[in-house]
Amino acid sequence: MNPDVLIYMESASGDEELTFSGSFLPDVLAKALGTLNNVGRIFYSASSTYSGRLISNKNFIPRTGHDDVEFWKDIFTRTGSDHICKIDAESPFLDASLIREMIDQHLTYLAEFTFSENLPPGLSAEVISKELIASIPDFPDKTLPLSRVIRTNINQFDVELFYKEPDIRDKRLSFLSSDARDKKIMENISSLHGKIPSYPEIKGIIENNPEVLYIGPSYLEVELTGSCELDCLYCYRNMLAKPHPDIDVGLLKNIFEQMRSFDLPYNVCYSGSGEPMMHPKFYEILALTNDEPLVESIIVETSGLQADGNYLNFVLNQGSKIKTIVNISGMNSETYLKLHGRDRFEQVQKNILSLNEACNDRLFIQIMKINETEPFLDAYYDFWEKQKLAIILQKQNTYLGRVQDRRYSDLTPLDRVPCWHLQRDLFILSDGRVSFCKQDVDGDWSCGSAAAETIPKIWEMKKESFIKDYKKNYATAPDCRSCDEWYTFNF
């Protein structure tokens, strides 16, 4: 018996969220999948909050939760299906021919569960058998999505992996219209191509026209101040042409106003040459950033010295968007003094432990992967993992040779990919200048000033550098060829 199809609406509460280029996606998907000779009936499922036109469809199945095991038991009972192919409703680029191949593989090898690891979300599916649902044993967390249960215990089930060339995972795209950034990229691709492309065409379109990816900053890194109490071994602050000032709050407000014109979600990181918490209006800045509706998360990179009770209270009361990264490369007072230039280990450790009680999964500690930390790295991990803290092992950035290279291993990939920072990031110095990239710490190759130009205009001016880099025509000022930060990827 041919598998039935479940067009699954993850979070849509109305039909507007299921529309792409004027078309209602569930109808588009149903029409495309209905032409396949190995597909049976088509069903739809959405949250009970959904109020769109599919409610009147006889094959519509409302749900109160997510696609956990209990949900699938109910679906198979209601439909009487032997196999069901789950499709994300927000998938305007779904290629029906891939789904046909996936279903054929599932049936040929009598699989219980078939999925793809190399096809991005929005281009793939999951094929599930009735036998699989019946065979899943009782387990503690029954609310986990079915696919997560299967992948976590993959050896217990008859699973088929579907692989299809070309592999475009390196683009880091989801092809789900529910994501505003991915939706804009898909609109750019389909507009350029004149129609929705087939899966094999997508890679060539992007590589020949990388500008389709360049839609607006997703990571805004802002230097609040050049002041800092520490003198870290690997910091570039003492190498600057001159000390950097405190940013003007009015300028920052103007930057946020200009970012709204992109109408895209983005992240803000407060970092740079100084300690962000030393800005005299730090909490005012945090509050206004928190109020920006397009800001998804606020990353505060800090030494932790000022992360005291005041910061803890702010995070507890207003900090749902805040992720805190505390730079602590020392293991004790002795190593901390050697690495950070001041003996503040006990104070920082105390602040971290206090924050940990409030921040849960929004607190990270960061240690530099250099010669000086290698001897105690295992002990460092042992201690902080017992505190149930997430640890970031940071690659050293020499800032194009400004700072002595202290790395004991080189993690640079052999094959160079286009620079993620030129595609996604804006680095703004505390005086308003927008640097070429985060390596341009003195603004020597500034693309303009946020105090004099609009952010959209500066972003557009940077497009040529992004396109040239994508096509391996690397800039010489700054010297992109000698940079090894191109593969690093921010939140």
C-alpha positions as CSV (number, residue, x, y, z in Angstrom):
1,M,0.0,0.0,0.0
2,N,1.3,3.4,-0.9
3,P,2.2,5.7,2.0
4,D,-0.2,8.4,2.9
5,V,1.1,12.0,3.3
6,L,0.8,14.2,6.3
7,I,1.4,17.9,5.6
8,Y,2.5,19.1,9.0
9,M,2.1,22.7,10.1
10,E,4.6,23.3,12.9
11,S,3.5,26.7,14.3
12,A,1.1,28.4,11.8
13,S,-2.0,29.9,13.4
14,G,-3.4,31.2,10.2
15,D,-3.2,31.0,6.4
16,E,-1.0,34.1,6.0
17,E,2.0,32.2,7.5
18,L,1.5,29.4,5.0
19,T,1.7,31.7,1.9
20,F,4.7,32.1,-0.4
21,S,4.7,34.4,-3.4
22,G,0.9,34.6,-3.2
23,S,0.3,30.8,-3.2
24,F,-1.1,28.8,-0.4
25,L,1.6,26.2,0.4
26,P,-0.6,23.3,1.6
27,D,-2.5,23.5,-1.8
28,V,0.8,23.7,-3.8
29,L,2.3,20.7,-1.9
30,A,-0.9,18.6,-2.2
31,K,-1.0,19.2,-5.9
32,A,2.6,18.3,-6.5
33,L,2.5,15.2,-4.3
34,G,-0.8,14.1,-5.8
35,T,1.0,13.6,-9.1
36,L,3.2,10.9,-7.6
37,N,2.3,7.3,-8.3
38,N,3.6,6.0,-4.9
39,V,1.5,8.3,-2.7
40,G,-1.9,7.6,-1.2
41,R,-4.2,10.0,0.6
42,I,-3.1,13.5,1.8
43,F,-3.8,14.6,5.4
44,Y,-3.1,17.9,7.2
45,S,-2.3,18.6,10.8
46,A,-2.0,21.9,12.7
47,S,-2.1,23.1,16.3
48,S,-5.5,23.6,17.8
49,T,-4.8,27.3,17.6
50,Y,-4.9,27.2,13.8
51,S,-7.9,29.0,12.4
52,G,-7.4,28.9,8.6
53,R,-9.3,27.4,5.8
54,L,-8.0,23.8,6.2
55,I,-10.2,23.3,9.3
56,S,-13.1,22.5,7.0
57,N,-11.1,19.8,5.1
58,K,-12.2,16.3,5.9
59,N,-8.6,15.2,6.2
60,F,-7.6,17.9,8.7
61,I,-6.4,16.6,12.1
62,P,-5.9,19.1,14.9
63,R,-3.4,18.5,17.7
64,T,-2.7,19.8,21.1
65,G,1.0,19.1,21.2
66,H,3.9,18.3,18.8
67,D,4.8,15.2,16.8
68,D,5.7,13.0,19.8
69,V,5.0,9.2,20.0
70,E,1.5,9.7,21.3
71,F,0.6,12.0,18.5
72,W,1.8,9.4,15.9
73,K,-0.1,6.6,17.6
74,D,-3.3,8.8,17.3
75,I,-2.5,9.6,13.6
76,F,-2.1,6.0,12.6
77,T,-5.2,5.0,14.5
78,R,-7.3,7.7,12.8
79,T,-6.0,7.2,9.3
80,G,-5.5,3.4,9.3
81,S,-2.3,4.0,7.3
82,D,0.5,1.5,7.1
83,H,3.1,4.2,6.3
84,I,3.0,8.0,6.5
85,C,5.3,10.5,4.8
86,K,5.5,13.7,6.9
87,I,6.1,16.9,5.0
88,D,6.7,20.4,6.5
89,A,3.9,22.6,5.2
90,E,6.3,25.6,5.1
91,S,8.3,24.1,2.2
92,P,7.9,26.2,-1.0
93,F,11.0,24.6,-2.6
94,L,10.0,21.0,-1.9
95,D,10.9,18.8,-4.9
96,A,8.3,16.1,-5.3
97,S,10.7,13.9,-7.3
98,L,12.9,13.6,-4.2
99,I,9.9,12.5,-2.1
100,R,9.1,9.8,-4.7
101,E,12.7,8.5,-4.5
102,M,12.6,8.6,-0.7
103,I,9.4,6.6,-0.5
104,D,10.6,4.1,-3.0
105,Q,13.7,3.5,-0.9
106,H,11.6,3.2,2.3
107,L,9.4,0.5,0.7
108,T,12.1,-1.3,-1.1
109,Y,14.2,-1.9,2.0
110,L,11.1,-2.5,4.3
111,A,12.3,0.4,6.6
112,E,10.6,1.5,9.7
113,F,11.8,5.0,9.5
114,T,13.5,6.9,6.5
115,F,15.0,10.3,6.7
116,S,17.8,12.4,5.1
117,E,20.8,14.0,6.8
118,N,22.1,15.9,3.8
119,L,18.9,17.4,2.5
120,P,18.1,20.7,4.4
121,P,14.8,21.1,6.1
122,G,12.1,22.1,3.6
123,L,13.6,19.9,1.0
124,S,13.1,16.5,2.7
125,A,10.6,14.4,4.5
126,E,10.3,11.6,7.1
127,V,8.6,8.3,6.2
128,I,7.3,6.4,9.2
129,S,5.8,2.9,9.4
130,K,3.0,1.7,11.6
131,E,5.2,-1.1,13.0
132,L,7.7,1.5,14.2
133,I,5.2,3.3,16.3
134,A,3.9,0.0,17.8
135,S,7.5,-1.1,18.7
136,I,8.7,2.0,20.5
137,P,9.1,1.1,24.2
138,D,8.0,3.3,27.0
139,F,10.6,5.9,27.9
140,P,10.8,8.8,30.4
141,D,10.5,11.8,28.1
142,K,7.5,11.0,26.0
143,T,7.1,14.6,24.7
144,L,10.2,14.5,22.5
145,P,9.6,14.7,18.7
146,L,9.5,11.2,17.1
147,S,12.5,11.9,14.9
148,R,14.6,12.8,17.9
149,V,13.7,9.6,19.7
150,I,14.6,7.5,16.6
151,R,17.9,9.3,15.9
152,T,19.0,9.1,19.6
153,N,18.3,5.3,19.5
154,I,19.0,4.7,15.9
155,N,20.5,1.2,16.3
156,Q,17.2,-0.1,17.8
157,F,15.2,0.4,14.7
158,D,15.3,-0.4,11.0
159,V,16.3,3.0,9.7
160,E,17.1,4.1,6.1
161,L,19.2,7.2,5.3
162,F,18.4,8.9,2.1
163,Y,21.3,10.8,0.4
164,K,21.0,13.0,-2.6
165,E,23.6,15.0,-4.5
166,P,24.4,17.8,-4.7
167,D,25.1,18.4,-1.0
168,I,24.3,22.0,-0.1
169,R,24.5,21.7,3.7
170,D,27.5,24.1,3.6
171,K,25.0,26.9,2.7
172,R,23.4,26.6,6.2
173,L,19.9,27.2,4.8
174,S,16.7,25.6,6.0
175,F,14.3,26.4,3.0
176,L,11.4,26.8,5.4
177,S,9.2,29.9,4.8
178,S,8.5,30.1,8.5
179,D,12.0,31.6,8.9
180,A,12.0,35.2,7.7
181,R,15.6,35.1,6.6
182,D,15.3,31.8,4.7
183,K,12.0,33.0,3.1
184,K,13.7,36.1,1.8
185,I,16.6,34.1,0.3
186,M,14.1,31.7,-1.4
187,E,12.2,34.7,-2.8
188,N,15.5,36.0,-4.2
189,I,16.3,32.6,-5.8
190,S,12.8,32.1,-7.3
191,S,12.7,35.7,-8.6
192,L,16.1,35.4,-10.3
193,H,15.3,31.9,-11.7
194,G,11.8,32.9,-12.8
195,K,10.2,30.0,-11.0
196,I,10.7,27.6,-8.1
197,P,13.9,25.6,-9.0
198,S,14.3,21.9,-8.8
199,Y,16.6,20.6,-6.1
200,P,19.6,20.0,-8.4
201,E,19.4,23.6,-9.7
202,I,19.6,25.3,-6.4
203,K,23.4,25.0,-5.8
204,G,24.3,26.4,-9.2
205,I,21.9,29.4,-8.8
206,I,23.5,30.3,-5.5
207,E,27.1,29.8,-6.6
208,N,26.6,31.8,-9.8
209,N,24.6,34.5,-8.0
210,P,25.7,34.7,-4.4
211,E,24.0,38.0,-3.9
212,V,20.7,36.1,-3.3
213,L,22.2,35.2,0.1
214,Y,23.0,38.8,1.0
215,I,19.8,40.0,2.5
216,G,20.7,41.9,5.7
217,P,22.8,41.6,8.9
218,S,22.0,38.7,11.1
219,Y,24.7,39.4,13.6
220,L,25.3,42.9,14.8
221,E,28.5,43.2,16.9
222,V,28.8,46.5,18.7
223,E,31.7,47.8,20.7
224,L,30.3,49.7,23.7
225,T,33.6,50.9,25.1
226,G,37.4,50.6,24.9
227,S,37.7,50.5,28.7
228,C,38.8,47.3,30.5
229,E,40.3,46.5,33.9
230,L,42.2,43.4,32.6
231,D,45.3,43.1,30.4
232,C,44.7,39.7,28.8
233,L,47.6,37.9,27.1
234,Y,45.7,37.5,23.8
235,C,43.8,40.8,23.6
236,Y,44.4,43.3,20.8
237,R,43.4,46.4,22.9
238,N,46.9,47.5,23.6
239,M,47.7,47.2,19.9
240,L,45.1,49.8,18.9
241,A,46.2,53.1,17.3
242,K,44.4,54.9,20.1
243,P,42.0,54.0,22.9
244,H,38.4,53.6,21.8
245,P,35.7,55.8,23.5
246,D,32.3,54.9,25.0
247,I,29.6,54.7,22.4
248,D,26.9,57.4,22.4
249,V,23.5,55.9,23.4
250,G,21.8,58.2,20.9
251,L,23.9,56.7,18.1
252,L,23.0,53.2,19.2
253,K,19.3,54.1,19.2
254,N,19.7,55.4,15.7
255,I,21.4,52.1,14.6
256,F,18.5,50.1,15.9
257,E,16.0,52.3,14.1
258,Q,17.9,51.8,10.8
259,M,18.1,48.0,11.4
260,R,14.3,47.9,11.3
261,S,14.3,48.7,7.6
262,F,15.5,45.2,6.8
263,D,12.5,43.7,8.6
264,L,14.5,40.6,9.5
265,P,15.4,39.1,12.9
266,Y,19.0,39.5,14.0
267,N,21.3,39.0,17.0
268,V,23.2,41.7,18.9
269,C,26.6,41.0,20.4
270,Y,28.3,43.5,22.8
271,S,32.0,42.9,22.6
272,G,35.0,44.6,21.0
273,S,38.2,45.9,22.6
274,G,36.7,46.8,26.0
275,E,34.5,45.4,28.8
276,P,30.9,46.2,27.8
277,M,29.7,46.3,31.4
278,M,32.1,49.3,32.0
279,H,30.0,51.5,29.8
280,P,28.4,54.1,32.2
281,K,24.9,53.5,30.7
282,F,25.3,49.7,30.2
283,Y,21.9,48.8,31.7
284,E,20.1,51.5,29.7
285,I,21.7,50.0,26.6
286,L,20.6,46.5,27.6
287,A,17.0,47.7,28.2
288,L,16.7,49.5,24.9
289,T,18.2,46.5,23.0
290,N,15.8,44.1,24.8
291,D,12.9,46.3,23.6
292,E,13.8,45.9,19.9
293,P,11.3,43.4,18.5
294,L,13.6,42.2,15.7
295,V,16.4,41.4,18.1
296,E,16.2,37.6,18.8
297,S,19.1,37.4,21.2
298,I,21.6,39.7,23.0
299,I,25.1,38.2,23.5
300,V,27.2,39.9,26.2
301,E,30.8,38.9,26.1
302,T,32.3,39.9,29.4
303,S,35.2,39.3,31.8
304,G,32.6,38.6,34.5
305,L,34.1,41.2,36.9
306,Q,31.1,43.4,36.8
307,A,28.6,40.5,36.4
308,D,27.4,41.0,40.0
309,G,24.1,41.2,41.7
310,N,22.9,44.1,39.5
311,Y,23.5,42.1,36.4
312,L,21.9,39.1,38.0
313,N,18.8,41.0,38.8
314,F,18.5,42.5,35.3
315,V,18.9,39.0,33.7
316,L,16.2,37.6,36.1
317,N,13.7,40.4,35.4
318,Q,14.4,41.5,31.8
319,G,16.9,39.1,30.4
320,S,15.0,36.4,28.5
321,K,16.9,37.4,25.3
322,I,20.3,37.6,27.0
323,K,23.1,35.1,26.5
324,T,26.2,35.7,28.7
325,I,29.6,34.6,27.7
326,V,32.2,34.9,30.5
327,N,35.8,34.9,29.3
328,I,37.7,33.0,32.0
329,S,40.8,31.2,30.7
330,G,42.4,30.6,34.1
331,M,42.0,27.6,36.3
332,N,43.1,29.2,39.5
333,S,44.5,32.5,40.8
334,E,47.9,31.8,39.4
335,T,46.9,30.9,35.9
336,Y,44.3,33.6,35.8
337,L,46.9,36.2,36.7
338,K,49.2,34.9,34.0
339,L,46.5,35.0,31.3
340,H,44.4,38.0,32.3
341,G,47.0,40.3,33.8
342,R,45.2,40.8,37.1
343,D,44.3,38.4,40.0
344,R,40.5,38.5,39.9
345,F,39.9,34.8,39.7
346,E,37.8,34.3,42.9
347,Q,35.6,37.3,42.1
348,V,34.9,36.1,38.6
349,Q,34.3,32.5,39.7
350,K,31.9,33.7,42.3
351,N,29.9,35.8,39.8
352,I,29.7,32.9,37.4
353,L,28.4,30.5,40.0
354,S,25.7,33.1,41.1
355,L,24.7,33.7,37.5
356,N,24.5,30.0,36.8
357,E,21.6,29.6,39.2
358,A,19.5,32.1,37.2
359,C,20.7,31.8,33.6
360,N,20.4,28.0,33.1
361,D,21.2,27.4,29.4
362,R,21.9,31.1,28.6
363,L,25.3,31.2,30.4
364,F,28.5,30.1,28.8
365,I,32.1,30.2,29.9
366,Q,34.9,30.6,27.4
367,I,38.5,29.5,27.4
368,M,41.1,30.3,24.8
369,K,42.7,27.3,23.1
370,I,46.4,28.3,23.4
371,N,49.6,27.0,24.7
372,E,49.2,28.5,28.1
373,T,45.8,26.8,28.7
374,E,46.6,23.4,27.3
375,P,48.2,21.9,30.5
376,F,45.1,22.4,32.6
377,L,42.3,22.1,29.9
378,D,41.1,18.7,31.1
379,A,40.9,19.9,34.7
380,Y,39.1,23.0,33.6
381,Y,36.4,20.9,31.8
382,D,36.1,18.6,34.7
383,F,35.4,21.4,37.2
384,W,32.9,23.5,35.0
385,E,31.0,20.5,33.6
386,K,30.2,19.5,37.2
387,Q,28.6,22.9,37.5
388,K,26.5,22.0,34.4
389,L,27.9,24.9,32.5
390,A,28.3,25.1,28.7
391,I,31.9,25.6,27.8
392,I,33.1,27.3,24.6
393,L,36.6,26.4,23.5
394,Q,37.6,29.5,21.7
395,K,40.0,29.5,18.7
396,Q,42.6,32.3,19.0
397,N,42.2,35.2,16.6
398,T,45.5,36.9,15.9
399,Y,43.7,39.8,14.1
400,L,45.9,39.6,11.0
401,G,49.1,39.3,13.1
402,R,48.5,42.1,15.6
403,V,48.6,39.6,18.5
404,Q,51.2,36.9,19.0
405,D,50.1,33.5,17.7
406,R,49.9,31.2,20.8
407,R,47.9,28.3,19.2
408,Y,49.2,24.8,19.7
409,S,47.1,23.4,16.9
410,D,45.6,24.7,13.6
411,L,42.0,23.8,13.1
412,T,41.6,25.6,9.8
413,P,39.7,23.5,7.2
414,L,41.7,22.5,4.1
415,D,39.0,23.7,1.7
416,R,38.1,27.4,2.0
417,V,34.5,28.4,2.0
418,P,33.0,31.9,1.5
419,C,33.5,34.1,4.6
420,W,30.5,33.8,7.0
421,H,31.3,37.2,8.5
422,L,31.1,39.1,5.2
423,Q,27.8,37.4,4.5
424,R,26.1,37.9,7.9
425,D,27.9,40.3,10.2
426,L,28.3,44.0,10.9
427,F,31.1,45.1,13.3
428,I,30.5,48.6,14.6
429,L,33.2,50.4,16.6
430,S,32.3,52.6,19.5
431,D,32.7,55.8,17.5
432,G,30.1,54.6,15.0
433,R,32.5,53.5,12.2
434,V,31.5,50.2,10.5
435,S,34.6,48.1,10.0
436,F,35.3,46.1,6.9
437,C,34.9,43.0,9.2
438,K,35.7,42.1,12.8
439,Q,39.5,41.9,11.8
440,D,39.4,45.6,11.1
441,V,39.6,46.6,14.8
442,D,40.9,50.1,14.2
443,G,38.5,50.9,11.3
444,D,41.3,51.4,8.9
445,W,39.1,50.0,6.1
446,S,35.8,51.3,7.4
447,C,32.8,51.1,5.1
448,G,31.3,54.3,6.5
449,S,30.0,55.6,9.8
450,A,26.6,54.9,11.3
451,A,26.7,58.5,12.5
452,A,26.8,59.8,9.0
453,E,25.3,57.0,6.7
454,T,22.4,54.7,7.1
455,I,23.0,51.1,7.9
456,P,21.2,49.9,4.8
457,K,23.4,52.1,2.6
458,I,26.6,50.8,4.4
459,W,25.3,47.2,4.0
460,E,24.8,47.7,0.3
461,M,28.3,49.2,0.0
462,K,29.7,46.0,1.5
463,K,28.0,43.7,-1.0
464,E,30.7,43.9,-3.6
465,S,33.3,42.7,-1.0
466,F,31.0,39.8,-0.1
467,I,30.5,38.7,-3.8
468,K,34.2,39.0,-4.6
469,D,35.1,36.8,-1.5
470,Y,32.4,34.3,-2.5
471,K,34.1,34.0,-5.9
472,K,37.5,33.7,-4.3
473,N,38.7,37.1,-5.3
474,Y,39.9,38.0,-1.9
475,A,40.5,41.6,-0.6
476,T,44.1,42.8,-0.1
477,A,43.2,45.6,2.3
478,P,42.6,44.1,4.8
479,D,44.5,41.0,3.7
480,C,41.8,38.4,3.5
481,R,44.1,35.7,2.2
482,S,46.0,35.7,5.5
483,C,42.9,35.5,7.6
484,D,41.7,32.3,9.1
485,E,38.4,33.5,10.7
486,W,36.4,32.9,7.5
487,Y,35.1,29.5,8.7
488,T,34.0,30.6,12.2
489,F,30.3,31.1,12.7
490,N,28.6,33.2,15.3
491,F,25.3,32.5,17.1
